[in-house]
Amino acid sequence: MTTKEKVCKNCRRFVTGSTCPVCREAQFSRSWKGLVVVNDPANSEVAKVMGITAPGKYCIWVK
């Protein structure tokens, strides 16, 4: 992970391509804080609070 990874502004997922694989949006930011890795969103309280439905790496805050 580098500090210059881009994050989807809509779902806060870390993205490497040109569109987000979760929400299909193409609006990204490189200004983010916090990191959450969700392996099992169905059984994760953090995922439920953050509204995460797919496994992956997410940020807590995005500008």
Secondary structure, 3 states (H helix, E strand, C coil): CCCCCEEECCCCEEECCCCCCCCCCCCEECCEECCEEECCHHHCHHHHHHCCCCCEEECCEEC
